Amino acid sequence: MKKYRVQTRPFVVPTTDGKLIEEHWGNSTQTSDISIAHMIAPPDWSEPHQTPEFDEFTIILSGKKHFEIDGDSIILEKGQSILIEKGARVRYSNPFYEPCEYIAICLPAFSMELVNREAE
């Protein structure tokens, strides 16, 4: 038995807000202890506040992304990264004029049951 798996076709998560989510590893691949996704948030995109039950690492590949974390406001650009620990109240957005491309890594894997999104 080989001790590796190659991902050639990431799962494209259906969205209604124009955001591209390609999950390479996570619940879509029966890898519940981690999720790794490539994402592109379009200009003027945002999500509701949430209080996830997972740690989330974000690495910005291009563009900028706005983070509201427990009352703080942070903007990251290409080459910067952040770790947001589980239990933090966070809101992600791209209020800028260009798309934001980034990699998100969640421990354990992202799931709708663990994200705890607030109603808008």
N, C-alpha and C positions, 0 to 999 in steps of 0.2 A: 504494500500500500504506500502510495506517494505521500510525502509529508508537506505538500503544497497544493494550492489551488490557484489557477489563473482566472482573473475576471476579465472577460472580453465583451460582455454585454451587461453593463450596469442597469439596474431597475430604474426606469424613469417614473418618478412619483407623479401621478396626475395632480395638477393644481388648477385653480381657477383665477389666480392672481398674476399670471405671466411669469412667475418664477420657475426657473429650470432646476430640478432636483434629480441628480443621477446618483443613486445609492449604489456604491461599489460593494460595500460590505455592511451587513446589519440584519435586521429581522427578515428582509427579503431574501437573504442567503442563509438563513438559519444560523446567524452569527449574533446571538443576543447579547454578548458581553461587550460589543463595540459596534459602532456604525461609523462609516467613512463615506462622505458624500461630496461630490463636486456640485457647486451651486452657482447660478447666475441670477442675481436680484435685479430686475429692471429698474429704471429711474422711477421715482415716486412710489416705490413699493414699501409696504410695512405689514407687520403682523401685530396682533393684539399682545398685550402683556401676558407673560406666562411665568410660572414658577416650577421649572423642571426638576425631576427627581433623577437627574444625571448631570455629570460634569460635561461641559461643552468647550472644546478648543476650536478656534476659528483662525485660519491663515488667509490673509487677503492676497489674492493673486493680481488683481487689477481693480481700479476704481476705488471707491470709499464706501464704508458702511458705518452707520450710526448705531450705537448701543446705549440704551438707558438701563442702568443697573442699580437697583436699590436707591434711586434718586440721583445717581451720578450720570453725566452725559459724556460719552467717549466717542470719538471719531477715529477710525483706523484707516490707513492707506496701504497701498501695495507694499509688501515686504514686512508688514507688521502682523502680530498675532495676539490673541488673548485667550485666557482660560477663565470661564465663568463657572463657578462651583455650583453644584446642585443646591437647591433651596433659595437661590437668589431670584428676586423678581426682576425680569428682564423683558425688554421690548427691542426688537430688531427692526431697522428700517434703512432704506436707501433714498433719502430725500434729495439726492443729487441728480445731475443731468446726464450722467453716464452710467451704464450697467456696472454692477459690482460682481466680480468673479471671485469665489473663495472656496476653500475646503473646510468642511465642518466634521469634527470627530467627536462622537458622544460616547461616554462610558457610564453606565451600560448603554446599549444601543437605543437610539431615538425610537419612541413609540408614542402614539396618540394618548395611550393610557398613562404615560409618565410625564407628558409635557405640561399638563395643567394650564391650558390657555384660558384666559378670561374672556367673557363675552364682550363684544365690542360695543 
